[in-house]
Amino acid sequence: MLVIPAIDLKDGRCVRLRQGDMAAETVYSDDVTDVARKWQESGATLIHVVDLNGAVDGEPKNLRYIQSIVRSVSASIQVGGGIRSLDTLRQYLNTGISRVVLGTAALTNRTFLEEACREFPHRVLLGLDAKDGRVAVKGWTAVSEVKAIDLLQELSDCSIGAVIYTDIARDGMLNGPNLSALQQIVECSPFPVIASGGITSLDDLRAVQSLGAQIEGAIVGKALYDGKLDYQTAITALRSHASAGRHAD
C-alpha cells in the first residue's frame, strides 16, 4: 500500500484545511516545489496535489505552481481540483501529470467523465468525497443527495484508475479514518481504492492496509506536516506489516 503525501495548494502556498473549510487554513510553506522535493527525498513515488482554489472556482487557479512541482521531481503526480473540461484535463496530462482526479464532474457531467475515461483510460481517478455517506461537490461547498456507494456502482463500466474516498468529517481533524465507511466502499467498488481523511498514526495506516488488496494507497496530509507521522517510518512499517500478513497466510 502506498503512503501518498498530499500537497494542497491555495493561492500558491501549501496549506491544510479543516473539513474543507477555505477559511480554516494552516499555511505550511510558500515554496511548493521545496515541499514536493522533500516528500520525494523521503521516499514518495506518488504525490497527491489539490488545487483548492480551482475546486471552488471550477477552473485551474494554481496551474503554474503545479507545473513547477512536475518539473522539480521525478515522482508521479496526481492532480485534482477544478478539472471540469476535456481541455483542462488534456492540459494537465500533456504537461507531465500522471493522473487527474475528477470529483464534481463525475456527478454533474457524466458525459465528460465517460469521454475522459475513453480518451485516457485508467489515468482518470474518481474523487469520491462524502459527508454522512452522500457525495459532496464544488470543493465540498455543497452536498448532493446521491449516495457514494450508488455513484460507484453507476460508474462501474468506466475505465477509472482508482477511487479516492474521503470522509469530509475526518479530513484535517487528526482523529482517524472512518474505517466502517471505507470498508463499505472497498466492498462495493469495482476500482482500486485510495483512502483519504483523518489518517494520523501508524495504527491508522495499518488498519487501512488491513482492509485488503484492493486498497492501493492512503493519502496523508496534516499528520505529516504537523510531525505526528514520519513518512519514512510509515513506509517502513507498512512493508513490515504487509510481509507479516503474507507470512501469516
N, C-alpha and C positions, 0 to 999 in steps of 0.2 A: 504494500500500500504506500502510495506517495504521500509525503507531507509537503503541501503546496503553500508556500508563503504568499500572502496577499499584499498587494500594493494598491491602496485606494487613493485615487487622485481627486483632489478638489482644489481648483484654482492653481494647478501646477504643483501642489505640495502633497506630500504623503501624509494622510490623516487616517484616523479611525473615528467612526461614528458610533453612537449608542442606539441600537434598534433602528438604524437607518435615518435617524433624525439629523438633517443637514445643519441644524443649529447647535447640535450637541457633538462638536468635533474636538478631537485632540490632535494637534499637529506634531508629527514626529520628525519630519525633515523637509527642508526646502530643496534638497537635491535628490530627485527621484532616481537618477542614474546611479548615484552612490549607494542608495538603498538596494537597488537591483543587483549591483556587483557584490554587495555584502552577502545577499542570500545565495548567489551563485558560489562565492568563495566558501560558504558554509556547507555546500553540497547539494543545493537545489538544482534539479534538472528541469523543473517546470515552475513558472511564476504566474500567479493569477493577478491580473491588473483590471481595475474597475474605474471607469470614467464616471465619477459620481455626478458631476455637473451634466454630463451627457445623458445619464439615466433620467434625470428630472426634465431636461430641456428637449430630449428626443433627437439629439444630433450630437456628434462628437464635439467636445469642448476642450479636450486635453490631448489632441492628436499629436502635436509636436513633441510633447513630453513622452508619450508612448513610443513614438518613433525613436527618440533618443535612448529609451530603455532597450529597444530592439538592437540598436547599433552598439550598445555598451556591453552586452552579454551574449554568450552562445547558448544559454539555457532557452528552452522553448517558452514562448509567451502566449497565454490565452487572455483575451480581452473581452470585457462586457461593458455595457452602459451606452445607451443611445444609438444602438445599431438598429435602424428601422427601415433600411432600404438596401437593395442589392448593390447599388453603387457604393454605399458606405462599407458594406461587407467586403466587396471586392477590393476596395482601397486598403483595408486592413490586411487582408490575406495576401495581397500583391506587394506589401511592403515588409514582409518577413514575419508577420504574426502567424503562429501555428494553428490556432483555433479561435473562433469567436463564440461569444455567448449571447443567445437571444432569449429575452425574458418576456417583456411586454408584447413584442411582435408575435410571439408564439400563441398568445391569447387573442390579440386584436387583429392580426393579419395572417391568417393561416396560409393563404396563397404565397405570401412572401417566404414564410418558413419552408414550405414544401419546395419552392423554387430554389431556395438557398441550399437545401439538403441534396437536391438533384445535381446542382452545379458543383457543390463542394461536399461530397459525401463524407461523413464521419469527421468533418472539420467544423461542424456546427454543433455547439453544445446547447442544451436546454437549461436555462436558468430558472429553476422552479423555487420561487420564494413564497413561503406560505405563512399565514397568520391564522391560528386556530384551524389549520388544515385547508384553508382557502387561499387561492393564488392572489398574490399582491403584484401590482403593476406600477409603471411610471415612477421608478425609483422608490417604490414602497409607499408612495403618497396616496395610493388607492388600493382597496381590497375588493376583489370580484366575488361573485357568488359561486365560482367554479371551484370544485374540489381538486386538490393537487393530484390525487390518485386517478380521478376521472380524466384529467387532461393527459396524463401519461398514457393511459390506455387508448385515448383518441389518436395519439401520435405514434402508435406502435409501428406503423408502416413507413415512417420517415427514417432516413439514414442519419440519425442523430448519433454523434460520437459518444456522448455521455450526458447524464443529467446531474446538475449541481443543485442539491437540495439544501435550502437554507430555512431554518426556523427563525423568523424575524424576532420573536420574543427573546431568543437566546443570543442574538448577534451582538457582539461587543459587551456582553454583560458578565463574562467570565464565570458563568455558573453551570457549565457543562452543556453538551448537546442534548437534544430531545431524542433519546435513543429509541423510544417506542414509535415515534412518528417516522424516524429514519428506517426502522425495521419494516414498517408498512410500505415505505417507498421501495426498499430493496426487494420485497416480496412481489410487488406488482410491476416493477419497472422492466421493460424489455431491453433497457440500455444499462451500461455500467453506471455506477452511482458515485458521485463525489459529495462527501459530507461537508457542510459549512455551517458555522454559527455556534458560538459558545464553547468551542474546544479550548481547554485551558491547561490540561495536565497530561502526563504520560498515561495515566489511567484512562482518561477520556479517549486518547488515540487508540489504546489497546482495545477499549470497548467497541469503538467504531470498526476497527480491524476485525474483530471477532464476529461481526455481522455476516461475514462471508466473502468469498472470492469476487463477488460482483462489485464490491467496494473498490473503486480504482484509486481513490485518494481522499485526503482530508485537507481542506483549506483552513489555514490558521493565520490569524491576524493579530489582534490585540495582545494575546498571551505572549507572542514572540516579541512584540515591540515593548511590552511592559516588563520583559525579563522573567515572566512566570514560567516560561518554557524555553529551553535551549534547543535550537534547531538540530545541531549535531548530535546531542544526546538523544533527541527524539527519534531521528532516523536510525541510530544505532540500536535503540531499544526496540523499535518495531521489527528490525531484521531479526533480533533475538527472539522476539515473541512469535514471529512467523515460523522461524526454524523450530522452536519448541512445539508449535502446533503440528508441524509436519511429522516430527518425531513421535508425537502422541498418536497420530493417525496410524 
